[in-house]
């Protein structure tokens, strides 16, 4: 088997990537399947039967579940074996994350995700040997639960504006922490907190804080719209004594921990919401196949089929990008020696490499889940609005995903901002690619490729290439015309980020489908191809529209007609008939009553 190439973050916008260069869900090994099934069995046997008890925040029940998950190795996929963990690859971690979210109640998934992700990974990637020895085995077992304390009343998205302080004691043995953190998942249950504070009011620093340290207290539970079974409280530190041995990484380097651990949290959230999307689709298909109106099952109605098909297609794209991302991160980590993987500074740089893709997975996945649960509720009609059916709970639970791990608005700023910063620093050859598009336009129309229909997805491959060119043209105009002012024009940044997100989704799904067609062909490949054809058809038109909005804002008005025409020329877009393709996919969903891939 050809070894996958390791690409830099954001390089997908300018590189020619082959199907062999990405991992797809169909390439999961037998071991992967066993890991996923073990996590799914745990959800079905231990979580789903007691969802109401979960909503009551029964702490003893929660702790029992965490310890059971620990016995199965579900808490420690990212923890090395040397510290009591499983040391699994990132695909395995994503599979466990997805499986645990495949329940009609997301509360445990949120609690578990906070514990295994942002609560544990700061120690895995940035902890000292002593810290790893003291804490990781306890976290792996589930006997200790972790929480992540970053947000404050006046420091949400602007995390570096934190007011929590840390002052070194006169004898130099400990720090005194003072401040309040809010919206802390696992706040009432956690035994260990990853806390960020400013040493001497200036140096943003991470600390490991045990609940038993003097001066730690949590406030009342928040009354939330959804995920009611998870604990969300303020956590207050009043002259909290933290040993100097519990400083994470280095004093003043907390931002490298906070933001890079959030990058990991974002792609893991992408895996989590894929589980929710699959559950929503399954519930929608089952209900549509059961419910009768006008003497027919509503699954036979065209508009219901369209909803099921669109839920399926978007889930396919989300799943494709998440597992592509997980494998890419694993491939990058595997280029490091064991000694290098224990280097906190190098870990920060390694994780940061895929900041763009992590944010894409978070934004696209969370918005796909919102779409799916909204359609689930709509298919249920009035029943969906009642607590008698799972649609109501799933609808409420899903909404938080667009807020935590950085709001989707912040993540869009991260996507575009990171791209432009890397281009300016020479880390990403974006300027050269932009110039290449400009040179191509100067040469005029190129000869039509008579072989464009040589393979089932050749047209979609061409549309992907043209979408990248359109983005580069729009981004180049925005950068040239707006200069340093661009970062203040958030509407433009949002349009550019949306184009990047859609391009990554198109490419991920397209490469996956091309790989399936090359290996299997036949009916299995036809379903993959149908999903990609519909998504590309719908998305290219959106990319064209967004690019034109960017250019219309940034460019001089007298140049607009030529540039808008250039975008249309680059696109070369002709809509296809997607109704039969959607029906084809919907019938498969209805027959299987689940996500069919």
BAZAMAR-70276 format. One line per 8 residues: number of its first residue (from 0); their letters; for each residue x, y, z of C-alpha. Coordinates in nm, 2 decimals, always signed. Layout:
REM residues N
NUM> A> X/Y/Z; ...
This chain:
REM residues 597
0> XXXXXXXX> +0.00/+0.00/+0.00; +0.13/+0.35/-0.09; +0.23/+0.55/+0.21; +0.02/+0.86/+0.26; +0.20/+1.19/+0.20; +0.21/+1.43/+0.49; +0.08/+1.77/+0.39; +0.11/+2.09/+0.58
8> XXXXXXXX> -0.19/+2.26/+0.73; -0.40/+2.46/+0.48; -0.19/+2.30/+0.19; -0.50/+2.13/+0.05; -0.60/+2.47/-0.10; -0.30/+2.47/-0.33; -0.19/+2.11/-0.36; -0.30/+1.83/-0.59
16> XXXXXXXX> -0.40/+1.56/-0.35; -0.47/+1.20/-0.46; -0.72/+0.96/-0.30; -0.42/+0.75/-0.18; -0.30/+1.05/+0.03; -0.60/+1.04/+0.27; -0.75/+0.79/+0.51; -1.12/+0.70/+0.46
24> XXXXXXXX> -1.37/+0.53/+0.71; -1.38/+0.23/+0.48; -1.01/+0.16/+0.56; -1.07/+0.09/+0.93; -0.90/-0.22/+1.04; -1.06/-0.51/+1.23; -0.91/-0.37/+1.54; -1.07/-0.03/+1.47
32> XXXXXXXX> -1.40/-0.21/+1.42; -1.37/-0.39/+1.76; -1.28/-0.07/+1.94; -1.58/+0.11/+1.78; -1.81/-0.18/+1.87; -1.69/-0.19/+2.23; -1.77/+0.18/+2.27; -2.10/+0.14/+2.10
40> XXXXXXXX> -2.20/-0.16/+2.31; -2.11/+0.05/+2.62; -2.34/+0.33/+2.51; -2.63/+0.09/+2.43; -2.61/-0.11/+2.75; -2.51/+0.15/+3.01; -2.61/+0.50/+2.89; -2.92/+0.48/+2.67
48> XXXXXXXX> -3.14/+0.28/+2.92; -3.08/+0.55/+3.19; -3.10/+0.88/+3.01; -3.36/+1.02/+3.25; -3.13/+0.93/+3.54; -2.85/+1.11/+3.36; -3.06/+1.42/+3.33; -3.10/+1.43/+3.70
56> XXXXXXXX> -2.72/+1.47/+3.74; -2.68/+1.16/+3.97; -2.32/+1.20/+4.06; -2.28/+0.84/+4.18; -2.42/+0.71/+3.85; -2.19/+0.94/+3.65; -1.88/+0.82/+3.85; -1.99/+0.46/+3.79
64> XXXXXXXX> -2.01/+0.52/+3.42; -1.67/+0.68/+3.41; -1.51/+0.39/+3.59; -1.68/+0.14/+3.36; -1.55/+0.33/+3.06; -1.21/+0.33/+3.23; -1.22/-0.05/+3.26; -1.30/-0.08/+2.89
72> XXXXXXXX> -1.01/+0.16/+2.80; -1.25/+0.43/+2.67; -1.10/+0.70/+2.88; -0.75/+0.65/+2.78; -0.72/+0.62/+2.40; -0.48/+0.92/+2.39; -0.29/+0.83/+2.71; +0.04/+0.63/+2.65
80> XXXXXXXX> +0.06/+0.28/+2.78; +0.34/+0.38/+3.01; +0.09/+0.58/+3.21; -0.19/+0.33/+3.23; -0.35/+0.42/+2.89; -0.42/+0.25/+2.56; -0.19/+0.46/+2.34; -0.43/+0.43/+2.04
88> XXXXXXXX> -0.40/+0.61/+1.71; -0.61/+0.91/+1.64; -0.85/+0.72/+1.42; -0.93/+0.49/+1.72; -0.98/+0.79/+1.94; -1.22/+0.94/+1.69; -1.41/+0.62/+1.67; -1.45/+0.60/+2.04
96> XXXXXXXX> -1.56/+0.97/+2.05; -1.81/+0.91/+1.77; -1.95/+0.60/+1.93; -2.01/+0.76/+2.27; -2.20/+1.04/+2.10; -2.42/+0.79/+1.92; -2.70/+0.81/+2.18; -3.02/+1.01/+2.20
104> XXXXXXXX> -2.88/+1.20/+2.50; -2.55/+1.39/+2.46; -2.49/+1.47/+2.83; -2.24/+1.18/+2.89; -2.07/+1.25/+2.56; -2.00/+1.61/+2.67; -1.88/+1.51/+3.02; -1.66/+1.23/+2.87
112> XXXXXXXX> -1.53/+1.45/+2.60; -1.43/+1.72/+2.84; -1.26/+1.46/+3.06; -1.07/+1.27/+2.79; -0.99/+1.57/+2.57; -0.93/+1.92/+2.71; -0.92/+1.79/+3.07; -0.65/+1.52/+3.01
120> XXXXXXXX> -0.45/+1.61/+2.70; -0.28/+1.91/+2.85; -0.10/+1.67/+3.08; -0.04/+1.42/+2.80; +0.12/+1.67/+2.56; +0.26/+1.93/+2.80; +0.30/+1.76/+3.14; +0.63/+1.68/+3.31
128> XXXXXXXX> +0.73/+1.31/+3.37; +0.63/+1.36/+3.73; +0.29/+1.51/+3.64; +0.22/+1.22/+3.40; +0.31/+0.97/+3.66; +0.09/+1.13/+3.93; -0.22/+1.20/+3.73; -0.27/+1.01/+3.40
136> XXXXXXXX> -0.34/+0.66/+3.55; -0.61/+0.81/+3.77; -0.77/+0.99/+3.48; -0.74/+0.68/+3.26; -0.92/+0.46/+3.52; -1.21/+0.71/+3.55; -1.16/+0.72/+3.93; -1.07/+1.08/+3.88
144> XXXXXXXX> -1.26/+1.32/+3.65; -1.10/+1.62/+3.48; -1.23/+1.96/+3.39; -1.09/+2.25/+3.19; -1.10/+2.60/+3.34; -1.04/+2.88/+3.08; -1.36/+3.09/+3.04; -1.42/+3.38/+3.28
152> XXXXXXXX> -1.70/+3.63/+3.32; -1.50/+3.89/+3.12; -1.28/+3.65/+2.92; -1.48/+3.42/+2.68; -1.36/+3.42/+2.32; -1.09/+3.67/+2.44; -0.93/+3.41/+2.66; -0.61/+3.60/+2.71
160> XXXXXXXX> -0.80/+3.87/+2.89; -0.82/+3.64/+3.19; -0.84/+3.81/+3.53; -0.75/+3.50/+3.74; -0.41/+3.56/+3.90; -0.13/+3.35/+4.04; +0.13/+3.48/+4.28; +0.44/+3.29/+4.39
168> XXXXXXXX> +0.47/+3.24/+4.77; +0.76/+3.40/+4.95; +0.92/+3.06/+5.01; +0.88/+2.98/+4.64; +0.70/+2.65/+4.70; +0.35/+2.73/+4.57; +0.13/+2.97/+4.38; -0.17/+3.14/+4.53
176> XXXXXXXX> -0.45/+3.14/+4.27; -0.74/+3.38/+4.29; -1.03/+3.42/+4.04; -1.35/+3.27/+3.90; -1.40/+3.05/+3.60; -1.75/+2.99/+3.45; -1.93/+2.74/+3.23; -1.70/+2.46/+3.35
184> XXXXXXXX> -1.80/+2.12/+3.22; -1.77/+1.86/+3.50; -1.74/+2.15/+3.74; -1.93/+1.98/+4.03; -1.77/+1.64/+3.97; -1.41/+1.70/+3.87; -1.12/+1.59/+4.09; -0.87/+1.77/+3.87
192> XXXXXXXX> -0.88/+2.11/+3.70; -0.66/+2.25/+3.42; -0.66/+2.61/+3.52; -0.52/+2.92/+3.34; -0.41/+3.22/+3.54; -0.18/+3.52/+3.50; +0.14/+3.50/+3.70; +0.20/+3.84/+3.85
200> XXXXXXXX> -0.10/+3.96/+3.65; +0.09/+3.92/+3.32; +0.22/+3.58/+3.23; -0.06/+3.35/+3.11; +0.01/+3.01/+3.26; -0.14/+2.67/+3.29; -0.18/+2.49/+3.63; -0.29/+2.14/+3.74
208> XXXXXXXX> -0.52/+2.20/+4.04; -0.66/+1.92/+4.25; -1.00/+1.97/+4.41; -0.86/+1.89/+4.75; -0.62/+2.19/+4.74; -0.73/+2.45/+4.99; -0.93/+2.73/+4.83; -1.12/+2.54/+4.55
216> XXXXXXXX> -1.50/+2.56/+4.54; -1.77/+2.52/+4.27; -2.09/+2.72/+4.24; -2.44/+2.63/+4.15; -2.53/+2.43/+3.84; -2.63/+2.63/+3.54; -2.99/+2.59/+3.42; -2.92/+2.49/+3.06
224> XXXXXXXX> -3.12/+2.46/+2.74; -2.97/+2.12/+2.67; -2.71/+1.86/+2.78; -2.89/+1.88/+3.12; -2.72/+1.57/+3.25; -2.38/+1.72/+3.23; -2.24/+1.93/+3.52; -2.18/+2.30/+3.43
232> XXXXXXXX> -2.08/+2.53/+3.71; -1.86/+2.82/+3.80; -1.53/+2.72/+3.98; -1.38/+2.97/+4.22; -1.02/+2.99/+4.35; -0.96/+3.19/+4.66; -0.60/+3.19/+4.78; -0.58/+2.84/+4.63
240> XXXXXXXX> -0.24/+2.69/+4.71; -0.09/+2.52/+4.40; +0.25/+2.36/+4.43; +0.51/+2.49/+4.19; +0.55/+2.13/+4.06; +0.20/+2.17/+3.91; +0.28/+2.44/+3.66; +0.21/+2.31/+3.32
248> XXXXXXXX> +0.49/+2.35/+3.06; +0.64/+2.69/+3.15; +0.53/+3.01/+3.32; +0.40/+3.25/+3.05; +0.34/+2.97/+2.79; -0.02/+2.89/+2.89; -0.15/+3.02/+2.56; +0.04/+2.74/+2.37
256> XXXXXXXX> -0.13/+2.48/+2.59; -0.48/+2.64/+2.58; -0.51/+2.70/+2.21; -0.34/+2.38/+2.09; -0.55/+2.16/+2.33; -0.85/+2.33/+2.19; -0.74/+2.24/+1.84; -0.75/+1.87/+1.94
264> XXXXXXXX> -1.08/+1.93/+2.11; -1.22/+2.08/+1.79; -1.14/+1.78/+1.57; -1.27/+1.54/+1.84; -1.59/+1.74/+1.86; -1.61/+1.69/+1.49; -1.60/+1.31/+1.55; -1.86/+1.34/+1.83
272> XXXXXXXX> -2.11/+1.53/+1.62; -2.08/+1.27/+1.34; -2.22/+1.02/+1.59; -2.51/+1.25/+1.66; -2.57/+1.30/+1.29; -2.59/+0.92/+1.24; -2.83/+0.88/+1.53; -3.05/+1.16/+1.40
280> XXXXXXXX> -3.07/+1.01/+1.05; -3.15/+0.67/+1.19; -3.43/+0.81/+1.41; -3.57/+1.01/+1.12; -3.57/+0.71/+0.89; -3.74/+0.49/+1.14; -4.01/+0.74/+1.21; -4.07/+0.82/+0.84
288> XXXXXXXX> -4.10/+0.44/+0.77; -4.36/+0.41/+1.05; -4.57/+0.73/+1.02; -4.87/+0.72/+0.78; -5.05/+1.02/+0.63; -5.29/+1.03/+0.34; -5.29/+0.65/+0.34; -4.91/+0.63/+0.28
296> XXXXXXXX> -4.59/+0.60/+0.48; -4.44/+0.95/+0.49; -4.11/+0.80/+0.38; -4.26/+0.77/+0.03; -4.31/+1.15/+0.00; -4.06/+1.34/-0.21; -3.99/+1.62/+0.04; -3.93/+1.37/+0.32
304> XXXXXXXX> -3.69/+1.18/+0.09; -3.50/+1.50/+0.02; -3.46/+1.57/+0.39; -3.33/+1.22/+0.45; -3.09/+1.24/+0.15; -2.95/+1.58/+0.26; -2.90/+1.46/+0.62; -2.71/+1.16/+0.48
312> XXXXXXXX> -2.50/+1.36/+0.23; -2.39/+1.62/+0.49; -2.31/+1.35/+0.74; -2.10/+1.17/+0.47; -1.90/+1.49/+0.42; -1.85/+1.55/+0.79; -1.74/+1.19/+0.85; -1.50/+1.20/+0.55
320> XXXXXXXX> -1.32/+1.51/+0.68; -1.30/+1.40/+1.04; -1.13/+1.07/+0.97; -0.91/+1.23/+0.70; -0.81/+1.49/+0.97; -0.75/+1.23/+1.24; -0.52/+1.02/+1.02; -0.33/+1.32/+0.90
328> XXXXXXXX> -0.26/+1.43/+1.26; -0.15/+1.07/+1.34; +0.08/+1.07/+1.03; +0.24/+1.40/+1.14; +0.29/+1.28/+1.49; +0.45/+0.96/+1.36; +0.72/+1.16/+1.19; +0.84/+1.24/+1.55
336> XXXXXXXX> +1.07/+1.02/+1.75; +0.95/+0.90/+2.10; +1.18/+1.16/+2.26; +1.04/+1.44/+2.04; +0.68/+1.34/+2.13; +0.77/+1.42/+2.49; +0.89/+1.76/+2.40; +0.61/+2.01/+2.50
344> XXXXXXXX> +0.73/+2.29/+2.28; +0.75/+2.06/+1.98; +0.40/+1.92/+2.06; +0.26/+2.27/+2.05; +0.41/+2.33/+1.71; +0.29/+1.99/+1.58; -0.07/+2.03/+1.69; -0.08/+2.39/+1.57
352> XXXXXXXX> +0.00/+2.27/+1.22; -0.36/+2.15/+1.16; -0.53/+2.44/+1.34; -0.72/+2.53/+1.02; -0.85/+2.17/+0.96; -0.94/+2.13/+1.32; -1.15/+2.44/+1.31; -1.31/+2.33/+0.98
360> XXXXXXXX> -1.41/+2.00/+1.14; -1.57/+2.17/+1.43; -1.76/+2.43/+1.23; -1.88/+2.20/+0.96; -1.96/+1.91/+1.19; -2.16/+2.12/+1.45; -2.36/+2.29/+1.18; -2.43/+1.96/+1.01
368> XXXXXXXX> -2.56/+1.82/+1.33; -2.78/+2.13/+1.38; -2.92/+2.07/+1.03; -2.98/+1.70/+1.09; -3.16/+1.75/+1.43; -3.37/+2.03/+1.28; -3.48/+1.80/+0.99; -3.53/+1.52/+1.24
376> XXXXXXXX> -3.77/+1.73/+1.44; -3.95/+1.85/+1.12; -4.00/+1.49/+1.00; -4.16/+1.41/+1.33; -4.39/+1.71/+1.30; -4.58/+1.79/+1.62; -4.45/+1.47/+1.78; -4.10/+1.60/+1.75
384> XXXXXXXX> -4.18/+1.90/+1.97; -4.28/+1.67/+2.26; -4.05/+1.50/+2.51; -4.22/+1.17/+2.42; -3.98/+1.14/+2.12; -3.60/+1.16/+2.12; -3.61/+1.44/+1.86; -3.68/+1.70/+2.13
392> XXXXXXXX> -3.39/+1.61/+2.34; -3.15/+1.58/+2.05; -3.26/+1.92/+1.92; -3.18/+2.09/+2.25; -2.86/+1.90/+2.31; -2.71/+1.98/+1.97; -2.72/+2.36/+2.00; -2.42/+2.39/+2.23
400> XXXXXXXX> -2.18/+2.25/+1.98; -2.17/+2.57/+1.78; -2.06/+2.75/+2.10; -1.81/+2.55/+2.29; -1.45/+2.48/+2.18; -1.46/+2.83/+2.05; -1.77/+2.97/+1.89; -1.81/+2.90/+1.52
408> XXXXXXXX> -1.76/+3.27/+1.46; -1.42/+3.26/+1.64; -1.33/+2.94/+1.45; -1.40/+3.11/+1.12; -1.16/+3.39/+1.22; -0.90/+3.12/+1.31; -0.94/+2.96/+0.96; -0.89/+3.27/+0.76
416> XXXXXXXX> -0.65/+3.44/+0.99; -0.42/+3.14/+1.01; -0.41/+3.11/+0.63; -0.31/+3.47/+0.58; -0.06/+3.47/+0.86; +0.11/+3.16/+0.72; +0.12/+3.31/+0.38; +0.28/+3.63/+0.51
424> XXXXXXXX> +0.54/+3.42/+0.70; +0.62/+3.20/+0.40; +0.48/+2.89/+0.56; +0.22/+2.85/+0.29; +0.27/+2.93/-0.07; -0.06/+3.11/-0.11; +0.08/+3.42/-0.29; +0.24/+3.20/-0.56
432> XXXXXXXX> -0.09/+3.01/-0.61; -0.28/+3.34/-0.63; -0.04/+3.47/-0.89; -0.08/+3.15/-1.08; -0.45/+3.20/-1.11; -0.40/+3.56/-1.23; -0.16/+3.45/-1.49; -0.40/+3.18/-1.61
440> XXXXXXXX> -0.68/+3.44/-1.65; -0.45/+3.67/-1.85; -0.39/+3.39/-2.10; -0.76/+3.36/-2.16; -0.98/+3.05/-2.20; -0.80/+2.72/-2.20; -0.88/+2.43/-2.43; -1.17/+2.22/-2.31
448> XXXXXXXX> -1.06/+1.89/-2.17; -1.23/+1.64/-2.38; -1.17/+1.37/-2.12; -1.36/+1.55/-1.85; -1.61/+1.27/-1.84; -1.36/+0.99/-1.86; -1.44/+0.88/-1.50; -1.76/+0.90/-1.30
456> XXXXXXXX> -1.64/+1.19/-1.08; -1.42/+1.37/-1.33; -1.66/+1.66/-1.36; -1.67/+1.70/-0.98; -1.29/+1.68/-0.97; -1.27/+1.97/-1.22; -1.52/+2.17/-1.01; -1.31/+2.12/-0.70
464> XXXXXXXX> -1.00/+2.25/-0.89; -1.20/+2.55/-1.01; -1.34/+2.62/-0.66; -0.98/+2.64/-0.53; -0.90/+2.89/-0.81; -1.20/+3.10/-0.73; -1.11/+3.11/-0.36; -0.75/+3.21/-0.45
472> XXXXXXXX> -0.88/+3.49/-0.68; -1.12/+3.63/-0.42; -0.86/+3.60/-0.14; -0.59/+3.77/-0.34; -0.82/+4.06/-0.43; -0.93/+4.10/-0.06; -0.57/+4.09/+0.06; -0.45/+4.34/-0.21
480> XXXXXXXX> -0.73/+4.59/-0.18; -0.80/+4.58/+0.20; -0.44/+4.51/+0.32; -0.41/+4.52/+0.70; -0.77/+4.64/+0.72; -0.89/+4.29/+0.61; -0.87/+4.15/+0.96; -1.13/+4.41/+1.07
488> XXXXXXXX> -1.37/+4.32/+0.79; -1.53/+4.02/+0.96; -1.80/+3.98/+0.70; -1.53/+3.93/+0.44; -1.34/+3.70/+0.66; -1.65/+3.49/+0.72; -1.71/+3.46/+0.34; -1.35/+3.35/+0.28
496> XXXXXXXX> -1.36/+3.10/+0.57; -1.69/+2.95/+0.44; -1.53/+2.89/+0.10; -1.24/+2.72/+0.27; -1.47/+2.50/+0.47; -1.67/+2.40/+0.17; -1.36/+2.32/-0.04; -1.22/+2.10/+0.24
504> XXXXXXXX> -1.56/+1.92/+0.26; -1.59/+1.87/-0.11; -1.23/+1.74/-0.14; -1.27/+1.51/+0.15; -1.59/+1.35/+0.02; -1.46/+1.34/-0.34; -1.13/+1.17/-0.26; -1.32/+0.92/-0.05
512> XXXXXXXX> -1.56/+0.84/-0.32; -1.29/+0.82/-0.58; -1.10/+0.57/-0.37; -1.41/+0.36/-0.32; -1.49/+0.36/-0.70; -1.13/+0.26/-0.78; -1.13/-0.03/-0.53; -1.48/-0.16/-0.54
520> XXXXXXXX> -1.68/+0.01/-0.81; -2.03/-0.13/-0.86; -2.33/-0.04/-0.64; -2.13/+0.05/-0.34; -1.94/+0.31/-0.53; -2.26/+0.44/-0.69; -2.39/+0.56/-0.35; -2.07/+0.74/-0.27
528> XXXXXXXX> -2.07/+0.90/-0.61; -2.43/+1.01/-0.57; -2.36/+1.18/-0.24; -2.06/+1.37/-0.38; -2.24/+1.47/-0.70; -2.52/+1.63/-0.51; -2.30/+1.80/-0.26; -2.07/+1.94/-0.53
536> XXXXXXXX> -2.36/+2.06/-0.73; -2.51/+2.25/-0.44; -2.17/+2.38/-0.31; -2.00/+2.51/-0.62; -2.29/+2.76/-0.67; -2.24/+2.88/-0.31; -1.87/+2.92/-0.35; -1.93/+3.13/-0.66
544> XXXXXXXX> -2.18/+3.34/-0.48; -1.95/+3.40/-0.18; -1.65/+3.48/-0.40; -1.86/+3.74/-0.59; -1.96/+3.90/-0.26; -1.60/+3.93/-0.15; -1.49/+4.08/-0.48; -1.79/+4.32/-0.49
552> XXXXXXXX> -1.69/+4.46/-0.15; -1.32/+4.48/-0.20; -1.27/+4.57/-0.57; -1.31/+4.90/-0.75; -1.65/+4.92/-0.91; -1.54/+4.98/-1.26; -1.34/+4.65/-1.25; -1.63/+4.44/-1.12
560> XXXXXXXX> -1.79/+4.32/-1.44; -1.46/+4.17/-1.57; -1.38/+4.01/-1.24; -1.73/+3.87/-1.18; -1.71/+3.73/-1.53; -1.37/+3.58/-1.45; -1.53/+3.39/-1.15; -1.80/+3.25/-1.38
568> XXXXXXXX> -1.53/+3.15/-1.63; -1.33/+2.97/-1.37; -1.63/+2.79/-1.24; -1.76/+2.67/-1.57; -2.06/+2.55/-1.37; -2.36/+2.37/-1.52; -2.61/+2.24/-1.26; -2.71/+1.88/-1.28
576> XXXXXXXX> -3.04/+1.71/-1.20; -3.00/+1.60/-0.84; -3.36/+1.48/-0.77; -3.29/+1.12/-0.89; -2.96/+1.11/-0.70; -3.13/+1.22/-0.38; -3.41/+0.97/-0.42; -3.15/+0.70/-0.48
584> XXXXXXXX> -2.98/+0.78/-0.15; -3.30/+0.83/+0.04; -3.43/+0.49/-0.06; -3.11/+0.33/+0.07; -3.15/+0.51/+0.40; -3.52/+0.41/+0.43; -3.45/+0.05/+0.35; -3.17/+0.03/+0.61
592> XXXXX> -3.32/+0.27/+0.85; -2.98/+0.41/+0.93; -2.68/+0.59/+0.79; -2.60/+0.37/+0.49; -2.22/+0.42/+0.45
